C-alpha cells in the first residue's frame, strides 16, 4: 500500500511541476502588470519591461506559494504523526489483548 501511495505522490508532484511551468505568472503578478499598463496608458507612455506593481505582484505570488508549501509540509507532518500514533495505539491494543487472553486462560486452567 505504501508503494501505491508513494507512486501517487510522485505523479501528483510531477503534474504540479508541469502546471507551474505552464503558468509562470501568478495572479498578483498579472494584476500588477495590468495596473502598470493602465497607468502607462493613462500617462500616454509605452510599457517597457516590468513595472513596479508587476514586480510587487510577483513577490506576493512567491510569498503565497511559499506559504502554501509550508502549510502542505505541516499537514504532511501531522498526517505522519497521526499514522505513528495509530501504529503505537494498535501495538498497545494488541498487547492488552494478549494480557486479557492470558488472564482468561489462567482462570480457565485454575477452574479445571
Phi and psi restraints in degrees (range 20) as a CNS / XPLOR table:
assign (resid 1 and name C) (resid 2 and name N)
       (resid 2 and name CA) (resid 2 and name C) 1.0 -67.7 20.0 2
assign (resid 2 and name N) (resid 2 and name CA)
       (resid 2 and name C) (resid 3 and name N) 1.0 -29.2 20.0 2
assign (resid 2 and name C) (resid 3 and name N)
       (resid 3 and name CA) (resid 3 and name C) 1.0 -66.9 20.0 2
assign (resid 3 and name N) (resid 3 and name CA)
       (resid 3 and name C) (resid 4 and name N) 1.0 -39.2 20.0 2
assign (resid 3 and name C) (resid 4 and name N)
       (resid 4 and name CA) (resid 4 and name C) 1.0 -65.9 20.0 2
assign (resid 4 and name N) (resid 4 and name CA)
       (resid 4 and name C) (resid 5 and name N) 1.0 -44.3 20.0 2
assign (resid 4 and name C) (resid 5 and name N)
       (resid 5 and name CA) (resid 5 and name C) 1.0 -63.8 20.0 2
assign (resid 5 and name N) (resid 5 and name CA)
       (resid 5 and name C) (resid 6 and name N) 1.0 -39.6 20.0 2
assign (resid 5 and name C) (resid 6 and name N)
       (resid 6 and name CA) (resid 6 and name C) 1.0 -65.6 20.0 2
assign (resid 6 and name N) (resid 6 and name CA)
       (resid 6 and name C) (resid 7 and name N) 1.0 -41.6 20.0 2
assign (resid 6 and name C) (resid 7 and name N)
       (resid 7 and name CA) (resid 7 and name C) 1.0 -64.9 20.0 2
assign (resid 7 and name N) (resid 7 and name CA)
       (resid 7 and name C) (resid 8 and name N) 1.0 -39.4 20.0 2
assign (resid 7 and name C) (resid 8 and name N)
       (resid 8 and name CA) (resid 8 and name C) 1.0 -65.4 20.0 2
assign (resid 8 and name N) (resid 8 and name CA)
       (resid 8 and name C) (resid 9 and name N) 1.0 -42.0 20.0 2
assign (resid 8 and name C) (resid 9 and name N)
       (resid 9 and name CA) (resid 9 and name C) 1.0 -62.4 20.0 2
assign (resid 9 and name N) (resid 9 and name CA)
       (resid 9 and name C) (resid 10 and name N) 1.0 -40.8 20.0 2
assign (resid 9 and name C) (resid 10 and name N)
       (resid 10 and name CA) (resid 10 and name C) 1.0 -62.7 20.0 2
assign (resid 10 and name N) (resid 10 and name CA)
       (resid 10 and name C) (resid 11 and name N) 1.0 -41.7 20.0 2
assign (resid 10 and name C) (resid 11 and name N)
       (resid 11 and name CA) (resid 11 and name C) 1.0 -65.3 20.0 2
assign (resid 11 and name N) (resid 11 and name CA)
       (resid 11 and name C) (resid 12 and name N) 1.0 -41.9 20.0 2
assign (resid 11 and name C) (resid 12 and name N)
       (resid 12 and name CA) (resid 12 and name C) 1.0 -65.4 20.0 2
assign (resid 12 and name N) (resid 12 and name CA)
       (resid 12 and name C) (resid 13 and name N) 1.0 -41.5 20.0 2
assign (resid 12 and name C) (resid 13 and name N)
       (resid 13 and name CA) (resid 13 and name C) 1.0 -62.8 20.0 2
assign (resid 13 and name N) (resid 13 and name CA)
       (resid 13 and name C) (resid 14 and name N) 1.0 -42.0 20.0 2
assign (resid 13 and name C) (resid 14 and name N)
       (resid 14 and name CA) (resid 14 and name C) 1.0 -62.2 20.0 2
assign (resid 14 and name N) (resid 14 and name CA)
       (resid 14 and name C) (resid 15 and name N) 1.0 -44.8 20.0 2
assign (resid 14 and name C) (resid 15 and name N)
       (resid 15 and name CA) (resid 15 and name C) 1.0 -63.6 20.0 2
assign (resid 15 and name N) (resid 15 and name CA)
       (resid 15 and name C) (resid 16 and name N) 1.0 -38.6 20.0 2
assign (resid 15 and name C) (resid 16 and name N)
       (resid 16 and name CA) (resid 16 and name C) 1.0 -64.6 20.0 2
assign (resid 16 and name N) (resid 16 and name CA)
       (resid 16 and name C) (resid 17 and name N) 1.0 -40.9 20.0 2
assign (resid 16 and name C) (resid 17 and name N)
       (resid 17 and name CA) (resid 17 and name C) 1.0 -64.2 20.0 2
assign (resid 17 and name N) (resid 17 and name CA)
       (resid 17 and name C) (resid 18 and name N) 1.0 -43.7 20.0 2
assign (resid 17 and name C) (resid 18 and name N)
       (resid 18 and name CA) (resid 18 and name C) 1.0 -62.9 20.0 2
assign (resid 18 and name N) (resid 18 and name CA)
       (resid 18 and name C) (resid 19 and name N) 1.0 -41.0 20.0 2
assign (resid 18 and name C) (resid 19 and name N)
       (resid 19 and name CA) (resid 19 and name C) 1.0 -64.9 20.0 2
assign (resid 19 and name N) (resid 19 and name CA)
       (resid 19 and name C) (resid 20 and name N) 1.0 -38.4 20.0 2
assign (resid 19 and name C) (resid 20 and name N)
       (resid 20 and name CA) (resid 20 and name C) 1.0 -70.4 20.0 2
assign (resid 20 and name N) (resid 20 and name CA)
       (resid 20 and name C) (resid 21 and name N) 1.0 -29.8 20.0 2
assign (resid 20 and name C) (resid 21 and name N)
       (resid 21 and name CA) (resid 21 and name C) 1.0 -71.6 20.0 2
assign (resid 21 and name N) (resid 21 and name CA)
       (resid 21 and name C) (resid 22 and name N) 1.0 -35.9 20.0 2
assign (resid 21 and name C) (resid 22 and name N)
       (resid 22 and name CA) (resid 22 and name C) 1.0 -78.3 20.0 2
assign (resid 22 and name N) (resid 22 and name CA)
       (resid 22 and name C) (resid 23 and name N) 1.0 -23.8 20.0 2
assign (resid 22 and name C) (resid 23 and name N)
       (resid 23 and name CA) (resid 23 and name C) 1.0 -121.1 20.0 2
assign (resid 23 and name N) (resid 23 and name CA)
       (resid 23 and name C) (resid 24 and name N) 1.0 75.9 20.0 2
assign (resid 23 and name C) (resid 24 and name N)
       (resid 24 and name CA) (resid 24 and name C) 1.0 -72.0 20.0 2
assign (resid 24 and name N) (resid 24 and name CA)
       (resid 24 and name C) (resid 25 and name N) 1.0 -37.8 20.0 2
assign (resid 24 and name C) (resid 25 and name N)
       (resid 25 and name CA) (resid 25 and name C) 1.0 -86.3 20.0 2
assign (resid 25 and name N) (resid 25 and name CA)
       (resid 25 and name C) (resid 26 and name N) 1.0 127.5 20.0 2
assign (resid 25 and name C) (resid 26 and name N)
       (resid 26 and name CA) (resid 26 and name C) 1.0 -83.9 20.0 2
assign (resid 26 and name N) (resid 26 and name CA)
       (resid 26 and name C) (resid 27 and name N) 1.0 172.9 20.0 2
assign (resid 26 and name C) (resid 27 and name N)
       (resid 27 and name CA) (resid 27 and name C) 1.0 -63.8 20.0 2
assign (resid 27 and name N) (resid 27 and name CA)
       (resid 27 and name C) (resid 28 and name N) 1.0 -36.5 20.0 2
assign (resid 27 and name C) (resid 28 and name N)
       (resid 28 and name CA) (resid 28 and name C) 1.0 -69.2 20.0 2
assign (resid 28 and name N) (resid 28 and name CA)
       (resid 28 and name C) (resid 29 and name N) 1.0 -38.8 20.0 2
assign (resid 28 and name C) (resid 29 and name N)
       (resid 29 and name CA) (resid 29 and name C) 1.0 -64.7 20.0 2
assign (resid 29 and name N) (resid 29 and name CA)
       (resid 29 and name C) (resid 30 and name N) 1.0 -43.1 20.0 2
assign (resid 29 and name C) (resid 30 and name N)
       (resid 30 and name CA) (resid 30 and name C) 1.0 -63.0 20.0 2
assign (resid 30 and name N) (resid 30 and name CA)
       (resid 30 and name C) (resid 31 and name N) 1.0 -43.6 20.0 2
assign (resid 30 and name C) (resid 31 and name N)
       (resid 31 and name CA) (resid 31 and name C) 1.0 -63.4 20.0 2
assign (resid 31 and name N) (resid 31 and name CA)
       (resid 31 and name C) (resid 32 and name N) 1.0 -40.1 20.0 2
assign (resid 31 and name C) (resid 32 and name N)
       (resid 32 and name CA) (resid 32 and name C) 1.0 -63.8 20.0 2
assign (resid 32 and name N) (resid 32 and name CA)
       (resid 32 and name C) (resid 33 and name N) 1.0 -41.8 20.0 2
assign (resid 32 and name C) (resid 33 and name N)
       (resid 33 and name CA) (resid 33 and name C) 1.0 -61.3 20.0 2
assign (resid 33 and name N) (resid 33 and name CA)
       (resid 33 and name C) (resid 34 and name N) 1.0 -44.8 20.0 2
assign (resid 33 and name C) (resid 34 and name N)
       (resid 34 and name CA) (resid 34 and name C) 1.0 -62.0 20.0 2
assign (resid 34 and name N) (resid 34 and name CA)
       (resid 34 and name C) (resid 35 and name N) 1.0 -40.5 20.0 2
assign (resid 34 and name C) (resid 35 and name N)
       (resid 35 and name CA) (resid 35 and name C) 1.0 -66.0 20.0 2
assign (resid 35 and name N) (resid 35 and name CA)
       (resid 35 and name C) (resid 36 and name N) 1.0 -41.6 20.0 2
assign (resid 35 and name C) (resid 36 and name N)
       (resid 36 and name CA) (resid 36 and name C) 1.0 -62.4 20.0 2
assign (resid 36 and name N) (resid 36 and name CA)
       (resid 36 and name C) (resid 37 and name N) 1.0 -42.5 20.0 2
assign (resid 36 and name C) (resid 37 and name N)
       (resid 37 and name CA) (resid 37 and name C) 1.0 -65.5 20.0 2
assign (resid 37 and name N) (resid 37 and name CA)
       (resid 37 and name C) (resid 38 and name N) 1.0 -41.2 20.0 2
assign (resid 37 and name C) (resid 38 and name N)
       (resid 38 and name CA) (resid 38 and name C) 1.0 -63.9 20.0 2
assign (resid 38 and name N) (resid 38 and name CA)
       (resid 38 and name C) (resid 39 and name N) 1.0 -42.2 20.0 2
assign (resid 38 and name C) (resid 39 and name N)
       (resid 39 and name CA) (resid 39 and name C) 1.0 -65.2 20.0 2
assign (resid 39 and name N) (resid 39 and name CA)
       (resid 39 and name C) (resid 40 and name N) 1.0 -42.9 20.0 2
assign (resid 39 and name C) (resid 40 and name N)
       (resid 40 and name CA) (resid 40 and name C) 1.0 -64.2 20.0 2
assign (resid 40 and name N) (resid 40 and name CA)
       (resid 40 and name C) (resid 41 and name N) 1.0 -40.9 20.0 2
assign (resid 40 and name C) (resid 41 and name N)
       (resid 41 and name CA) (resid 41 and name C) 1.0 -65.0 20.0 2
assign (resid 41 and name N) (resid 41 and name CA)
       (resid 41 and name C) (resid 42 and name N) 1.0 -38.3 20.0 2
assign (resid 41 and name C) (resid 42 and name N)
       (resid 42 and name CA) (resid 42 and name C) 1.0 -65.7 20.0 2
assign (resid 42 and name N) (resid 42 and name CA)
       (resid 42 and name C) (resid 43 and name N) 1.0 -30.6 20.0 2
assign (resid 42 and name C) (resid 43 and name N)
       (resid 43 and name CA) (resid 43 and name C) 1.0 -90.9 20.0 2
assign (resid 43 and name N) (resid 43 and name CA)
       (resid 43 and name C) (resid 44 and name N) 1.0 -1.9 20.0 2
assign (resid 43 and name C) (resid 44 and name N)
       (resid 44 and name CA) (resid 44 and name C) 1.0 75.1 20.0 2
assign (resid 44 and name N) (resid 44 and name CA)
       (resid 44 and name C) (resid 45 and name N) 1.0 26.0 20.0 2
assign (resid 44 and name C) (resid 45 and name N)
       (resid 45 and name CA) (resid 45 and name C) 1.0 -108.0 20.0 2
assign (resid 45 and name N) (resid 45 and name CA)
       (resid 45 and name C) (resid 46 and name N) 1.0 159.8 20.0 2
assign (resid 45 and name C) (resid 46 and name N)
       (resid 46 and name CA) (resid 46 and name C) 1.0 -88.2 20.0 2
assign (resid 46 and name N) (resid 46 and name CA)
       (resid 46 and name C) (resid 47 and name N) 1.0 146.6 20.0 2
assign (resid 46 and name C) (resid 47 and name N)
       (resid 47 and name CA) (resid 47 and name C) 1.0 -85.1 20.0 2
assign (resid 47 and name N) (resid 47 and name CA)
       (resid 47 and name C) (resid 48 and name N) 1.0 123.1 20.0 2
assign (resid 47 and name C) (resid 48 and name N)
       (resid 48 and name CA) (resid 48 and name C) 1.0 -128.2 20.0 2
assign (resid 48 and name N) (resid 48 and name CA)
       (resid 48 and name C) (resid 49 and name N) 1.0 123.5 20.0 2
assign (resid 48 and name C) (resid 49 and name N)
       (resid 49 and name CA) (resid 49 and name C) 1.0 68.3 20.0 2
assign (resid 49 and name N) (resid 49 and name CA)
       (resid 49 and name C) (resid 50 and name N) 1.0 -161.2 20.0 2
assign (resid 49 and name C) (resid 50 and name N)
       (resid 50 and name CA) (resid 50 and name C) 1.0 -87.1 20.0 2
assign (resid 50 and name N) (resid 50 and name CA)
       (resid 50 and name C) (resid 51 and name N) 1.0 139.8 20.0 2
assign (resid 50 and name C) (resid 51 and name N)
       (resid 51 and name CA) (resid 51 and name C) 1.0 -95.9 20.0 2
assign (resid 51 and name N) (resid 51 and name CA)
       (resid 51 and name C) (resid 52 and name N) 1.0 174.4 20.0 2
assign (resid 51 and name C) (resid 52 and name N)
       (resid 52 and name CA) (resid 52 and name C) 1.0 -64.7 20.0 2
assign (resid 52 and name N) (resid 52 and name CA)
       (resid 52 and name C) (resid 53 and name N) 1.0 -37.1 20.0 2
assign (resid 52 and name C) (resid 53 and name N)
       (resid 53 and name CA) (resid 53 and name C) 1.0 -70.0 20.0 2
assign (resid 53 and name N) (resid 53 and name CA)
       (resid 53 and name C) (resid 54 and name N) 1.0 -35.3 20.0 2
assign (resid 53 and name C) (resid 54 and name N)
       (resid 54 and name CA) (resid 54 and name C) 1.0 -65.7 20.0 2
assign (resid 54 and name N) (resid 54 and name CA)
       (resid 54 and name C) (resid 55 and name N) 1.0 -42.8 20.0 2
assign (resid 54 and name C) (resid 55 and name N)
       (resid 55 and name CA) (resid 55 and name C) 1.0 -64.4 20.0 2
assign (resid 55 and name N) (resid 55 and name CA)
       (resid 55 and name C) (resid 56 and name N) 1.0 -40.5 20.0 2
assign (resid 55 and name C) (resid 56 and name N)
       (resid 56 and name CA) (resid 56 and name C) 1.0 -63.7 20.0 2
assign (resid 56 and name N) (resid 56 and name CA)
       (resid 56 and name C) (resid 57 and name N) 1.0 -43.4 20.0 2
assign (resid 56 and name C) (resid 57 and name N)
       (resid 57 and name CA) (resid 57 and name C) 1.0 -62.0 20.0 2
assign (resid 57 and name N) (resid 57 and name CA)
       (resid 57 and name C) (resid 58 and name N) 1.0 -39.7 20.0 2
assign (resid 57 and name C) (resid 58 and name N)
       (resid 58 and name CA) (resid 58 and name C) 1.0 -62.7 20.0 2
assign (resid 58 and name N) (resid 58 and name CA)
       (resid 58 and name C) (resid 59 and name N) 1.0 -41.7 20.0 2
assign (resid 58 and name C) (resid 59 and name N)
       (resid 59 and name CA) (resid 59 and name C) 1.0 -63.9 20.0 2
assign (resid 59 and name N) (resid 59 and name CA)
       (resid 59 and name C) (resid 60 and name N) 1.0 -40.9 20.0 2
assign (resid 59 and name C) (resid 60 and name N)
       (resid 60 and name CA) (resid 60 and name C) 1.0 -63.7 20.0 2
assign (resid 60 and name N) (resid 60 and name CA)
       (resid 60 and name C) (resid 61 and name N) 1.0 -39.4 20.0 2
assign (resid 60 and name C) (resid 61 and name N)
       (resid 61 and name CA) (resid 61 and name C) 1.0 -62.4 20.0 2
assign (resid 61 and name N) (resid 61 and name CA)
       (resid 61 and name C) (resid 62 and name N) 1.0 -40.9 20.0 2
assign (resid 61 and name C) (resid 62 and name N)
       (resid 62 and name CA) (resid 62 and name C) 1.0 -63.4 20.0 2
assign (resid 62 and name N) (resid 62 and name CA)
       (resid 62 and name C) (resid 63 and name N) 1.0 -41.4 20.0 2
assign (resid 62 and name C) (resid 63 and name N)
       (resid 63 and name CA) (resid 63 and name C) 1.0 -62.9 20.0 2
assign (resid 63 and name N) (resid 63 and name CA)
       (resid 63 and name C) (resid 64 and name N) 1.0 -44.3 20.0 2
assign (resid 63 and name C) (resid 64 and name N)
       (resid 64 and name CA) (resid 64 and name C) 1.0 -63.5 20.0 2
assign (resid 64 and name N) (resid 64 and name CA)
       (resid 64 and name C) (resid 65 and name N) 1.0 -39.9 20.0 2
assign (resid 64 and name C) (resid 65 and name N)
       (resid 65 and name CA) (resid 65 and name C) 1.0 -65.3 20.0 2
assign (resid 65 and name N) (resid 65 and name CA)
       (resid 65 and name C) (resid 66 and name N) 1.0 -41.3 20.0 2
assign (resid 65 and name C) (resid 66 and name N)
       (resid 66 and name CA) (resid 66 and name C) 1.0 -64.3 20.0 2
assign (resid 66 and name N) (resid 66 and name CA)
       (resid 66 and name C) (resid 67 and name N) 1.0 -40.4 20.0 2
assign (resid 66 and name C) (resid 67 and name N)
       (resid 67 and name CA) (resid 67 and name C) 1.0 -62.8 20.0 2
assign (resid 67 and name N) (resid 67 and name CA)
       (resid 67 and name C) (resid 68 and name N) 1.0 -41.4 20.0 2
assign (resid 67 and name C) (resid 68 and name N)
       (resid 68 and name CA) (resid 68 and name C) 1.0 -64.3 20.0 2
assign (resid 68 and name N) (resid 68 and name CA)
       (resid 68 and name C) (resid 69 and name N) 1.0 -41.4 20.0 2
assign (resid 68 and name C) (resid 69 and name N)
       (resid 69 and name CA) (resid 69 and name C) 1.0 -64.9 20.0 2
assign (resid 69 and name N) (resid 69 and name CA)
       (resid 69 and name C) (resid 70 and name N) 1.0 -40.2 20.0 2
assign (resid 69 and name C) (resid 70 and name N)
       (resid 70 and name CA) (resid 70 and name C) 1.0 -64.9 20.0 2
assign (resid 70 and name N) (resid 70 and name CA)
       (resid 70 and name C) (resid 71 and name N) 1.0 -40.7 20.0 2
assign (resid 70 and name C) (resid 71 and name N)
       (resid 71 and name CA) (resid 71 and name C) 1.0 -64.7 20.0 2
assign (resid 71 and name N) (resid 71 and name CA)
       (resid 71 and name C) (resid 72 and name N) 1.0 -41.6 20.0 2
assign (resid 71 and name C) (resid 72 and name N)
       (resid 72 and name CA) (resid 72 and name C) 1.0 -63.0 20.0 2
assign (resid 72 and name N) (resid 72 and name CA)
       (resid 72 and name C) (resid 73 and name N) 1.0 -41.8 20.0 2
assign (resid 72 and name C) (resid 73 and name N)
       (resid 73 and name CA) (resid 73 and name C) 1.0 -65.2 20.0 2
assign (resid 73 and name N) (resid 73 and name CA)
       (resid 73 and name C) (resid 74 and name N) 1.0 -40.7 20.0 2
assign (resid 73 and name C) (resid 74 and name N)
       (resid 74 and name CA) (resid 74 and name C) 1.0 -65.5 20.0 2
assign (resid 74 and name N) (resid 74 and name CA)
       (resid 74 and name C) (resid 75 and name N) 1.0 -40.8 20.0 2
assign (resid 74 and name C) (resid 75 and name N)
       (resid 75 and name CA) (resid 75 and name C) 1.0 -64.5 20.0 2
assign (resid 75 and name N) (resid 75 and name CA)
       (resid 75 and name C) (resid 76 and name N) 1.0 -41.2 20.0 2
assign (resid 75 and name C) (resid 76 and name N)
       (resid 76 and name CA) (resid 76 and name C) 1.0 -65.0 20.0 2
assign (resid 76 and name N) (resid 76 and name CA)
       (resid 76 and name C) (resid 77 and name N) 1.0 -39.4 20.0 2
assign (resid 76 and name C) (resid 77 and name N)
       (resid 77 and name CA) (resid 77 and name C) 1.0 -63.2 20.0 2
assign (resid 77 and name N) (resid 77 and name CA)
       (resid 77 and name C) (resid 78 and name N) 1.0 -40.9 20.0 2
assign (resid 77 and name C) (resid 78 and name N)
       (resid 78 and name CA) (resid 78 and name C) 1.0 -65.5 20.0 2
assign (resid 78 and name N) (resid 78 and name CA)
       (resid 78 and name C) (resid 79 and name N) 1.0 -38.9 20.0 2
assign (resid 78 and name C) (resid 79 and name N)
       (resid 79 and name CA) (resid 79 and name C) 1.0 -62.8 20.0 2
assign (resid 79 and name N) (resid 79 and name CA)
       (resid 79 and name C) (resid 80 and name N) 1.0 -42.5 20.0 2
assign (resid 79 and name C) (resid 80 and name N)
       (resid 80 and name CA) (resid 80 and name C) 1.0 -63.3 20.0 2
assign (resid 80 and name N) (resid 80 and name CA)
       (resid 80 and name C) (resid 81 and name N) 1.0 -40.5 20.0 2
assign (resid 80 and name C) (resid 81 and name N)
       (resid 81 and name CA) (resid 81 and name C) 1.0 -63.8 20.0 2
assign (resid 81 and name N) (resid 81 and name CA)
       (resid 81 and name C) (resid 82 and name N) 1.0 -41.4 20.0 2
assign (resid 81 and name C) (resid 82 and name N)
       (resid 82 and name CA) (resid 82 and name C) 1.0 -62.0 20.0 2
assign (resid 82 and name N) (resid 82 and name CA)
       (resid 82 and name C) (resid 83 and name N) 1.0 -42.0 20.0 2
assign (resid 82 and name C) (resid 83 and name N)
       (resid 83 and name CA) (resid 83 and name C) 1.0 -60.9 20.0 2
assign (resid 83 and name N) (resid 83 and name CA)
       (resid 83 and name C) (resid 84 and name N) 1.0 -42.9 20.0 2
assign (resid 83 and name C) (resid 84 and name N)
       (resid 84 and name CA) (resid 84 and name C) 1.0 -64.4 20.0 2
assign (resid 84 and name N) (resid 84 and name CA)
       (resid 84 and name C) (resid 85 and name N) 1.0 -42.0 20.0 2
assign (resid 84 and name C) (resid 85 and name N)
       (resid 85 and name CA) (resid 85 and name C) 1.0 -64.3 20.0 2
assign (resid 85 and name N) (resid 85 and name CA)
       (resid 85 and name C) (resid 86 and name N) 1.0 -40.5 20.0 2
assign (resid 85 and name C) (resid 86 and name N)
       (resid 86 and name CA) (resid 86 and name C) 1.0 -63.6 20.0 2
assign (resid 86 and name N) (resid 86 and name CA)
       (resid 86 and name C) (resid 87 and name N) 1.0 -42.1 20.0 2
assign (resid 86 and name C) (resid 87 and name N)
       (resid 87 and name CA) (resid 87 and name C) 1.0 -61.7 20.0 2
assign (resid 87 and name N) (resid 87 and name CA)
       (resid 87 and name C) (resid 88 and name N) 1.0 -45.6 20.0 2
assign (resid 87 and name C) (resid 88 and name N)
       (resid 88 and name CA) (resid 88 and name C) 1.0 -63.7 20.0 2
assign (resid 88 and name N) (resid 88 and name CA)
       (resid 88 and name C) (resid 89 and name N) 1.0 -42.6 20.0 2
assign (resid 88 and name C) (resid 89 and name N)
       (resid 89 and name CA) (resid 89 and name C) 1.0 -64.2 20.0 2
assign (resid 89 and name N) (resid 89 and name CA)
       (resid 89 and name C) (resid 90 and name N) 1.0 -40.6 20.0 2
assign (resid 89 and name C) (resid 90 and name N)
       (resid 90 and name CA) (resid 90 and name C) 1.0 -62.0 20.0 2
assign (resid 90 and name N) (resid 90 and name CA)
       (resid 90 and name C) (resid 91 and name N) 1.0 -41.6 20.0 2
assign (resid 90 and name C) (resid 91 and name N)
       (resid 91 and name CA) (resid 91 and name C) 1.0 -63.1 20.0 2
assign (resid 91 and name N) (resid 91 and name CA)
       (resid 91 and name C) (resid 92 and name N) 1.0 -45.4 20.0 2
assign (resid 91 and name C) (resid 92 and name N)
       (resid 92 and name CA) (resid 92 and name C) 1.0 -66.7 20.0 2
assign (resid 92 and name N) (resid 92 and name CA)
       (resid 92 and name C) (resid 93 and name N) 1.0 -37.1 20.0 2
assign (resid 92 and name C) (resid 93 and name N)
       (resid 93 and name CA) (resid 93 and name C) 1.0 -64.7 20.0 2
assign (resid 93 and name N) (resid 93 and name CA)
       (resid 93 and name C) (resid 94 and name N) 1.0 -40.5 20.0 2
assign (resid 93 and name C) (resid 94 and name N)
       (resid 94 and name CA) (resid 94 and name C) 1.0 -61.9 20.0 2
assign (resid 94 and name N) (resid 94 and name CA)
       (resid 94 and name C) (resid 95 and name N) 1.0 -40.8 20.0 2
assign (resid 94 and name C) (resid 95 and name N)
       (resid 95 and name CA) (resid 95 and name C) 1.0 -63.5 20.0 2
assign (resid 95 and name N) (resid 95 and name CA)
       (resid 95 and name C) (resid 96 and name N) 1.0 -42.7 20.0 2
assign (resid 95 and name C) (resid 96 and name N)
       (resid 96 and name CA) (resid 96 and name C) 1.0 -65.0 20.0 2
assign (resid 96 and name N) (resid 96 and name CA)
       (resid 96 and name C) (resid 97 and name N) 1.0 -37.8 20.0 2
assign (resid 96 and name C) (resid 97 and name N)
       (resid 97 and name CA) (resid 97 and name C) 1.0 -61.2 20.0 2
assign (resid 97 and name N) (resid 97 and name CA)
       (resid 97 and name C) (resid 98 and name N) 1.0 -42.3 20.0 2
assign (resid 97 and name C) (resid 98 and name N)
       (resid 98 and name CA) (resid 98 and name C) 1.0 -62.2 20.0 2
assign (resid 98 and name N) (resid 98 and name CA)
       (resid 98 and name C) (resid 99 and name N) 1.0 -43.2 20.0 2
assign (resid 98 and name C) (resid 99 and name N)
       (resid 99 and name CA) (resid 99 and name C) 1.0 -63.3 20.0 2
assign (resid 99 and name N) (resid 99 and name CA)
       (resid 99 and name C) (resid 100 and name N) 1.0 -42.4 20.0 2
assign (resid 99 and name C) (resid 100 and name N)
       (resid 100 and name CA) (resid 100 and name C) 1.0 -64.0 20.0 2
assign (resid 100 and name N) (resid 100 and name CA)
       (resid 100 and name C) (resid 101 and name N) 1.0 -43.0 20.0 2
assign (resid 100 and name C) (resid 101 and name N)
       (resid 101 and name CA) (resid 101 and name C) 1.0 -61.6 20.0 2
assign (resid 101 and name N) (resid 101 and name CA)
       (resid 101 and name C) (resid 102 and name N) 1.0 -40.6 20.0 2
assign (resid 101 and name C) (resid 102 and name N)
       (resid 102 and name CA) (resid 102 and name C) 1.0 -62.3 20.0 2
assign (resid 102 and name N) (resid 102 and name CA)
       (resid 102 and name C) (resid 103 and name N) 1.0 -43.5 20.0 2
assign (resid 102 and name C) (resid 103 and name N)
       (resid 103 and name CA) (resid 103 and name C) 1.0 -62.9 20.0 2
assign (resid 103 and name N) (resid 103 and name CA)
       (resid 103 and name C) (resid 104 and name N) 1.0 -42.7 20.0 2
assign (resid 103 and name C) (resid 104 and name N)
       (resid 104 and name CA) (resid 104 and name C) 1.0 -64.8 20.0 2
assign (resid 104 and name N) (resid 104 and name CA)
       (resid 104 and name C) (resid 105 and name N) 1.0 -42.0 20.0 2
assign (resid 104 and name C) (resid 105 and name N)
       (resid 105 and name CA) (resid 105 and name C) 1.0 -63.0 20.0 2
assign (resid 105 and name N) (resid 105 and name CA)
       (resid 105 and name C) (resid 106 and name N) 1.0 -42.3 20.0 2
assign (resid 105 and name C) (resid 106 and name N)
       (resid 106 and name CA) (resid 106 and name C) 1.0 -65.2 20.0 2
assign (resid 106 and name N) (resid 106 and name CA)
       (resid 106 and name C) (resid 107 and name N) 1.0 -39.2 20.0 2
assign (resid 106 and name C) (resid 107 and name N)
       (resid 107 and name CA) (resid 107 and name C) 1.0 -67.3 20.0 2
assign (resid 107 and name N) (resid 107 and name CA)
       (resid 107 and name C) (resid 108 and name N) 1.0 -39.7 20.0 2
assign (resid 107 and name C) (resid 108 and name N)
       (resid 108 and name CA) (resid 108 and name C) 1.0 -63.7 20.0 2
assign (resid 108 and name N) (resid 108 and name CA)
       (resid 108 and name C) (resid 109 and name N) 1.0 -42.6 20.0 2
assign (resid 108 and name C) (resid 109 and name N)
       (resid 109 and name CA) (resid 109 and name C) 1.0 -67.8 20.0 2
assign (resid 109 and name N) (resid 109 and name CA)
       (resid 109 and name C) (resid 110 and name N) 1.0 -36.1 20.0 2
assign (resid 109 and name C) (resid 110 and name N)
       (resid 110 and name CA) (resid 110 and name C) 1.0 -70.2 20.0 2
assign (resid 110 and name N) (resid 110 and name CA)
       (resid 110 and name C) (resid 111 and name N) 1.0 -31.3 20.0 2
assign (resid 110 and name C) (resid 111 and name N)
       (resid 111 and name CA) (resid 111 and name C) 1.0 -83.6 20.0 2
assign (resid 111 and name N) (resid 111 and name CA)
       (resid 111 and name C) (resid 112 and name N) 1.0 -11.9 20.0 2
